[in-house]
């Protein structure tokens, strides 16, 4: 993640992981939205019903032609003594740890 999406992307990732209970890969894979400028940018994976709901509440939306951000993460599971990696399919990348 970089640029203007970086802080919003980090917050969204942590919310999905810690609040929503998604696993590491699920939190990375989830479709993304970003309020930027006059519109809410929406990735193609966001359900049309969500887009309609945003528009009904007065938000202008636009489907992004490219993915929003990218992420790699490693979770340290101290209880099990393992590392769990997740990597974003939106980018050419991988998560490595030892």
C-alpha positions, -999 to +999 in steps of 0.1 A: +000+000+000+012+035-007+002+070-014-031+084-002-047+050+004-020+037+028-034+049+061-070+040+052-059+006+039-040-002+071-071+008+092-094-013+069-071-043+071-069-042+109-107-037+112-114-068+091-088-088+110-096-077+146-132-065+145-147-087+118-127-118+128-113-126+093-081-146+090-050-129+077-056-139+040-093-131+042-086-096+055-061-090+027-084-104+000-116-085+010-128-060-016-118-024-009-134+011-010-117+045-005-133+079-001-111+100-023-120+134-038-156+137-048-163+100-050-160+067-031-137+045-052-150+010-052-131-022-064-149-046-087-153-071-059-177-049-039-212-061-042-236-040-063-260-038-034-234-020-013-228+004-042-265+011-045-268+016-007-240+042-008-256+060-037-290+060-020-273+078+009-260+105-014-225+092-021-211+094-056-193+061-064-169+051-091-155+016-099-117+017-100-100+004-131-071-008-110-069-024-075-067-003-044-034-009-026-017-042-020-007-060+012+016-086+026+015-095+063+029-120+088+010-129+119+030-142+148+009-169+166+028-171+199+004-197+213+012-222+185+047-210+179+041-204+141+042-176+116+012-172+093+017-153+061-008-136+037-001-120+004-023-099-018-033-113-052-037-077-065+001-074-067+031-096-076+043-103-041+048-128-013+051-128+025+082-145+040+093-150+075+115-173+096 
